[in-house]
Amino acid sequence: MIDEGFWGIIEFVYGNDMTPVIFTSGWHLDDESIDRLYNLGATIFLKYNSSDAEINDNNVKVKGYGEYFEKILQKVVAKGFSTSTKTSEVFP
């Protein structure tokens, strides 16, 4: 998501009737990008190290990441990504 061409690629994929598949730690996700990805029909795979925030902080070497990840995970689920069949259609 940090590549300057990221959104152009996602829009191209979606515009060609394909499902954009995003593998991410979630660090660069926020409300705006979650909404945008949802509207572009994306499937999101979040890297999940542990349910323990401290372990997540240690794994990625960023203090506060674990707490942030849990908030992002909740937002992605609340948006409806977990109830979609998109993921199973992409990877049956």
TAKAHU-V797132 format. One record per backbone hydrogen bond with DSSP energy under -0.5 kcal/mol. NH is the residue of the N-H (numbers start at 0). CO is the residue of the C=O. If there is no record, write none. Layout:
nh:NH co:CO
nh:NH co:CO
//
This chain:
nh:5 co:2
nh:8 co:4
nh:9 co:5
nh:10 co:6
nh:11 co:7
nh:12 co:8
nh:13 co:9
nh:14 co:10
nh:15 co:11
nh:15 co:12
nh:16 co:13
nh:17 co:12
nh:19 co:17
nh:21 co:19
nh:21 co:42
nh:22 co:20
nh:23 co:21
nh:23 co:44
nh:28 co:25
nh:33 co:29
nh:34 co:30
nh:35 co:31
nh:36 co:32
nh:37 co:33
nh:38 co:34
nh:39 co:35
nh:40 co:37
nh:41 co:36
nh:42 co:19
nh:44 co:21
nh:45 co:43
nh:46 co:23
nh:48 co:46
nh:52 co:50
nh:55 co:51
nh:56 co:52
nh:57 co:53
nh:58 co:54
nh:59 co:55
nh:60 co:56
nh:61 co:56
nh:64 co:61
nh:67 co:63
nh:68 co:64
nh:69 co:65
nh:70 co:66
nh:71 co:67
nh:72 co:68
nh:73 co:69
nh:74 co:70
nh:75 co:71
nh:76 co:72
nh:77 co:73
nh:78 co:74
nh:79 co:75
nh:79 co:76
nh:80 co:75
nh:82 co:79
nh:83 co:79
nh:83 co:80
nh:88 co:84
nh:89 co:85
nh:90 co:86
//
